[in-house]
């Protein structure tokens, strides 16, 4: 069973969340590190918000693209404080 951790970027669909998973890859010749990202459509029974960090696992296919479900919310989105304008 494959468990992956990612960040929620979209929740506009009913019972579906879009999660992005970023990983760091090292170039085989030059050794430079760079980021790669992949998006997953995940079945959401919990009700996550944009910015939450979640763990999800492979499951039965819910639709053409949804083949994952959320296990738990690892971290909530941190609220950004905006300075008051004077």
C-alpha positions, 0 to 999 in steps of 0.5 A: 500500500503506497502512502504519499504526502502532499499539499491541497491546491484545489477543492472546488469539486464535490468530494474531490481535492487536487493535491500536488506532490513535489520531489527533489531530483538530482541530475545524473550527470551535472548533479544539480538539484531541481523540483518536479511536481505531480498533481493527484485527484483524491477522494475527499470524505473528510473535507479538507481546505486549500493549503492543508497537508494530507496523507493519501493512499491508493484505493479503488477507482472512484472515477476516471482520474480519482484512484486515491483517498485521504487518510488524514490531515497532517497539517493545517494551513497557516493563516497569513497575517497582513499588516494593517494599512495606516 
